[in-house]
């Protein structure tokens, strides 16, 4: 059964799951493609490092910044 779609946000305790892990892998692949020497930990936990990496990737893709939680 596929995982339910959800919006990632900083929570306590942190959101966890395969969907977060996949997003972290996508972020790292994008940074690698751009030849940026930065990787987010692939631990399946949406915490501050993943949020910050998401903001960097969105900026790099030219997506208008919004307040991210």
C-alpha positions in Angstrom: 0.0 0.0 0.0 1.5 3.4 -1.0 2.3 5.9 1.7 -0.2 8.7 2.2 0.9 12.0 0.7 1.9 14.6 3.4 3.6 17.9 3.7 6.9 17.8 5.5 7.2 20.1 8.5 9.3 20.3 11.6 7.5 18.5 14.5 8.4 17.1 17.8 9.1 14.3 17.6 10.3 14.6 14.0 8.4 13.2 11.1 9.8 9.9 9.9 9.3 7.5 7.1 10.2 6.2 3.7 8.8 9.2 2.0 11.2 11.5 3.9 14.1 9.1 3.2 13.3 9.2 -0.6 13.1 13.0 -0.4 16.6 13.1 1.2 17.9 10.9 -1.6 16.3 13.2 -4.2 17.9 16.2 -2.6 21.3 14.6 -2.5 21.0 13.6 -6.2 20.2 17.2 -7.1 23.2 18.5 -5.1 25.4 15.9 -6.8 24.1 16.9 -10.3 24.9 20.6 -9.5 28.4 19.4 -8.2 27.7 20.9 -4.8 29.7 19.2 -2.1 26.9 18.9 0.4 24.8 16.0 1.4 21.8 15.8 3.8 21.8 12.7 6.1 19.6 10.0 4.6 18.0 8.8 7.9 14.3 9.1 7.0 13.8 11.9 9.6 12.6 15.3 8.6 14.5 17.7 10.8 16.3 21.0 10.5 19.1 19.7 8.2 16.5 18.3 5.7 14.4 21.4 5.9 17.4 23.6 5.2 18.6 21.4 2.3 15.1 21.6 0.9 15.3 25.4 1.0 18.6 25.3 -0.8 17.4 23.0 -3.5 14.2 25.1 -4.1 16.3 28.2 -4.4 18.6 26.5 -6.8 15.6 25.5 -8.9 14.4 29.1 -9.0 11.3 28.4 -6.9 10.1 31.4 -5.0 11.0 31.2 -1.4 8.2 30.7 1.2 8.4 30.4 4.9 9.2 26.7 5.6 8.3 25.1 8.9 
